Each structure stands twice: as structure tokens, then as C-alpha cells.
């Protein structure tokens, strides 16, 4: 096997390190997601318990990037939802319509008109988002990225992506493959399930989650550049940054409308406000 390496001097002479060359693009979002580092070459990992809204979060972030940057295309690989269900999540937010009624096609006549107008107004956005069909594999994802000329890849979720029988082996190979895809010029957003933790009473619960909570393989937390865990409550959420390789870990306080599949800026006191017996800002009801 031939050894492969590059000297620091060679890197210093390369275009990648030339201060006169333009920097790689960074897809900067407006608040509340302005601290997310999403750019070609990087792998961002989102994790959450079942039903916490991690797919809605990933879809909103990606659609917002594509909307803000007209040259950007995205490939979304979701192993659990049909393209129509994924589009329902996007269009519910764009049109301001209840996602269940969009998906079930139970809209009133005025709501149908509102939906059609929203889809027509966002046609350019929708043309630049592709949903993977089976097989949900790295080869298929790489092929779609190439054919669709996409620079954002979404894997949702990693524990169901691939075909290896052993989960740890599958995730190790998947994360290595996602790093190769990132190195080839894609921004990768990976969505992960979370393992239950033992509390002080020996019971399994989704509390006290941290970097080691991503389910299946330590390669997930080692291989990503930044990692967030979504702690969701009734109408509010905190996107806790548990790793940021290139910057300061910054938590994001969010509010969430499940009906319209929309995250927006929250407040650090939201969780406190929701405690039993408390009203706004912690005062007794």
C-alpha cells in the first residue's frame, strides 16, 4: 500500500490556504439558527428522542437555506416518510396551514387555494430540493448529489440508513462515508435517534442526554463537526450544542408549532414557564 500524505508546506502553497482565494461558502441563517455552522466539508449532527420533531427541524433548516441561497440544491434522504409527507411538512410552514390537513387532504376550498398559491410562489425553492427514493444507501445518496448538483445532503435518520446487519458496524461505515461526501464538497446534516439514559433510580429515561447519547456508535459523535440534542417540551424546545469543533458551543432556544411544522426563536425561560403551577416568567398561577 502506498503511503498517502501532504506536507504543511504544500498546504500553505495550495489554493485552500491562499488568503487571496475566496473562502468556501457558509450557509448562514437568520436567528434563531444563525449559530449553526453549515457549509461544504462539515458534518452537522442532530439528535432527539422519538417524536421530538427532529425531522421537522432538519427540513425547516434545509428549506430555509435553499430559499436564502438561490444557487443551492439539497438532497434529503428520509427513510420513514414518503416524499408527499415531507412536502406536507414544508408546505404547511410555507402556507401557514395545519400539516395534518395538508397531508390528509381535508382542506377547505379557501385553504386549498392558499396551498396552491404557496406552492406556486415557492416553485423555485421546491425545484431545488430532491427526496431520495430507495435504496437508502451512501451510493444512492452520492449519485443523487452528483446528478442533482446538490451541495447539501440530509440523512434522516442514520440508524436506518444503510443495510449492514450490525448497527455499530453500519454506523461506523456510514459516518466514514458521510465524511467522504463532506470532503467532496457537500454540507451534511445527519439526524440521529437517541439512547435512553439510566437515572439515579435505575430507570431508563430521555433525561440528562449528552454527547455520548447518540444511539449505536461512538463514531457518530467523533465523526461530526458539531452536534446538537433537541430537548423538546410542550410548545418549546432547546437545541443544546454538545459539540462544536470549530467554535463556541451555543444552545438555541426555540418555540415550536407542531400544527404548522415551524420552529422560531424562543426564550431561555420557556421551560421554566411550563413547569406545573407556574404561569409566565415563573409566577404562581
Secondary structure, DSSP 8 states (H G I E B T S, - for coil): -------HHHHHHSGGG-TTS----B----TTSTT---BTT-EEEEEE-TTSSHHHHHHHHHHHHHHH-TT--EEEEESSS-HHHHHHHHHHHHHT--HHHHHHT---HHHHHHHHHHHHHTHHHHHTEEE--S--SHHHHHHHHHHHT-SEEEEE-GGGSS--SSHHHHHHHHHHHHHHHHHTT-EEEEEEEB--EE-TTS-EES-S--GGGBSS-HHHHHH-SEEEEEEE-SSEEEEEEEEETTS----EEEEEETTTTEEEE--TTHHHHTSTTB-GGG-B-
